[in-house]
């Protein structure tokens, strides 16, 4: 029995060590230059993206002033930083290149992967929208809020080794061509661009499944024509996104389906998103 316990302890220590090495891996990222606009229209576009499909406030808190998502001695601390120029904020310390690296690549100034920064999705943001986002961050009202530094504990380090979603920078090709700037409008193409964020929970094919990293979350619905939307009309979809109430009288759980953010999308954006969803090939749940 003592020998088995010793072997288990050694195995855990090895996993922690390997996880630590993965966390400290250096990413030599060549950050492509992104034009950062200064006009009011672009800054407003950045605000709109951040507050709707970007869902940045879900992690970085109100006004992007930072938040503590988890604070546990075994798992570790998850605390997305205060991005403003307020007290304890890092806004003034980050260059435009730093922000582009963090958003598009999920990598910090030190070359290490940022924890739970979902850049596998933000990597698909066009230069125009990414520039607008950076411009908006540059113009955030200061928030005085001190949050601890994100740091993974023993369990978090083991999970980082076994689950790539903890370090999203490890999940995609950083040299892949950047997406072209989309033309906003009620089109399938623009709907597909907006739907990128939906795949975070609904899966790469939007056919539904378990929500990554959320053990207590309800399963994400199948959004293909084989799923829950099969009997919906465009008006049903838009009303659900605006109110959180489904045609059958159900209520979306805002903790896991952030409809209050999506409710701020324009009518044209929601129509484009609906148009794209209707073009998806029918798939069984989770396929």
N, C-alpha and C positions, 0 to 999 in steps of 0.2 A: 504493500500500500504506500509506504514512504517513497519507494522508487517511482511509482506512478505519479504521485504528487510532485516529485522533483521533475519528472519529464514534462508534466503539465506546466509547471512554472517556467521551465526553460522554453517550452513552445510559445508561451505567452510573451516572454521577454523577446524572443526572436521576432514575433509578429510586431511587437511594439517598435523594435529597432528597424525592421523593414518599412513599417509605416512612417517612422520618423524620416527615413531616407527619402521616401516618396514625397513627403511634405517639403523637405528641404531641396528637392531637385531644382536645378537652375534651368530656366527657360531663356535661351538666347533669342529673344524676339526682335525681329526687324520691324519696327513700328512705322507703317506707311503714314506719310503726312496727310492730315485731314484738314481742309480749310475750316476755320472757326469763324462764323459770321458774327456781326455785332449789331445788326439791324433788329428792330423790334419784332418784325414778322417772324424772323427765324427763331428768336428767343421764345416767342409764344409757341411756335411749332415744337420746340424742345420741351417746353412745359407740358404741352398737350401729350406728347409721346410719353414722357416720364409718368404722368398721372393716369394714363389709360393703358395702352398695350405694354408699356415698359414695366409697370407694377413696381417701380423702384421703391416707393414708400412702404411696400409690404415688408421689406427688410431694413431699409435705412430710416424708417420711421417718418413721423409727420415733419414736413418741411425738409426732409432728408437730413435731419439733425441727429441721426444715429439712434440705435436701439439695441437692447440686449435680448436676443432670441433664446439663448440658453446659457445657464451658468451653473456648471456642475463639476465637481472636483474629479470625477471619473471620466466623463465624456469630454469635458472642457468647456470653454466659453466661446459662444458665437455672438459677436457684437459688431455688426456692420457699422462703420465709422460715421461720424458727423462730417458731412461733405460741405458744410457751409464754412464761412469765414468767422463764425462766432467763437466764443471761448471754448477751447478744447477741440475745435473743428480743424479739419485738415485741408480745407478748400484753398487757402492761400499757399499751402506748402506743395500742392500738386501742380505740375506744369500741364499744358494741354496734352503733351505727349504721354504723361503719366495717366491722364484720364482715358485717353484713347487706348492705351495698353491695358488698363484695368477693365474697361467696358468690352472692347472687341476681343481681347485675348485672355482675360481673367488672370493676369499676371501683375504683380506689384513692382514697385521701383527696384526692389532687391532681387528681382528675377525669379521669385518663387510664386507658385500658384496661389491665388486668393481662394480662401475657403468659401464654398457654396456660392461663389459668384457665377451666375448662370450664363457665362459667355459663349457656351455652345449655341445659344439662341441669339444673344446680342451680336455675335460674330456675323450674323446675317443682316444686320442693320446697314443701310446704305450710307455712303459718305455724307450725303446731305443731311440725313436724319441724325447721324452720329455727331456731326458738327453742330447741329442745332441743340442737341442734348448737352454737349459740353458748354455751349454758349449759355444755356439756361442755368447750368450748375454754377457758372461764373457769376451769375446775377442773382443767386439765391439770397434771400434775406438772412442775415446771420442768426444762428440759433446757438444759445449758450447751453451746451449739454455735453457732459463728459461721460464717455463710455469706455469700458475696459478694452484692452486689445484682444482680438480673437486669438485663442490659443487652445489647441487640442490636447486633451489629457490622454491617459493610457488607452481608454476605450476608443476615443476619437481617432487615435493614431492607428489602431487595429482596423477600425472601420474604413479609414482613408486608404488602407492597403487593399481592402476587399471590395469597396464600393467607390467607383470612380466619380459618382455624383458629388462626393465631398470636395473633390478637386477637379472641377469641370475643365480646367485648362488641359488636362491629360486626355480629354475625350475627342479632340478634333484637330484637323490639320490647320496649323497657324499660317501656312503659306498658300492656302487656297485662295483663288481669285475673289476679290471683293464683289458683292452684289451691285448691279447697276442701280442708279437712283430711280425709284419707281415713279410713275406718273399717277398722282392721286386721282381717283375717279371711281365710278360704279362699274368696275371691271373685275373679271375673274383674276387677272394678274395682280391687281392691287389687293384683292381679298386674300390671295395666297400669301402675299407679303405680310399682311396684318395677322394672318393665322399662325405665323411661326410660333408665337408665344403660347398658343393653345396646345401645342405638342408637348409642353412641359408636363402637363397632367394627362392629356388625352392620348399621348403616344405619337410616335413618328407618323403613323398612318391615320391618326385621329379616330381610331376605332375603339378607344377606351382601355381601361385597365386600372391597376393599382397605382396610386399616386406615389412617386418616388420619395422616399424619406419620410413618409407620413403614415405610420402604422395604423393610426386611429381614423384616417380619412375614409369617407365613403369612396367606392370605386368611381372613377371618371367615366362618364357615359360615352357610348359609341356615337360619334357625330357624322358618320357616313350615312348614306341613304338606307342602310340596313338597320340603323339604330333608332334612337329616340326621336330624331327629327323627321322620321319618315312621314308622319301625318301632320307636320307643322306647315304653316304658310309663312311667308316673309314677315307678315304683320305679327304672327305669334312669336317669331324669333326676336324681332326688335322689341316687342313689349316685354318679353322675358328678360332681355338684356338691360332694359331700362328699369324694371321694377323688381326683378328677382322672382316673379311669380310665373309659373309655367301654365300652359293652356289647361292642364288637368287640375289646376288648383294647388299644386305643390309650391313649396318655397325653397329656393336655392340656399344652400348653406354658405353664407358669405365668408366663413373662415377658410373654406376650401375652394369655393368658386367665387372669386372676387368680382362679382357682377357690379358692385357699386363703382368700381374703377371703369369697367367696360361701359357702364351707363353714360359715361362722359364722352364716348365716341360720337362722332357726328352721324347723322342719318345716312350720308353717303358711305361712310366707313362701314357701318353695320350692314348696309345693303350689299356692298362689295364682299364682305365676309360671308354673308348668306349665299350670294351668287357662287362663291368659290366652293362652299360646303356642298352645294347641290351638284357640283361637277365631280365630287369624289367618287371613286369606284366603290360599290357596296362591299363591305367587309363584315365578317362575323366579329363579335365582341372580342377585343384583344388581339385580333389577327394582324 
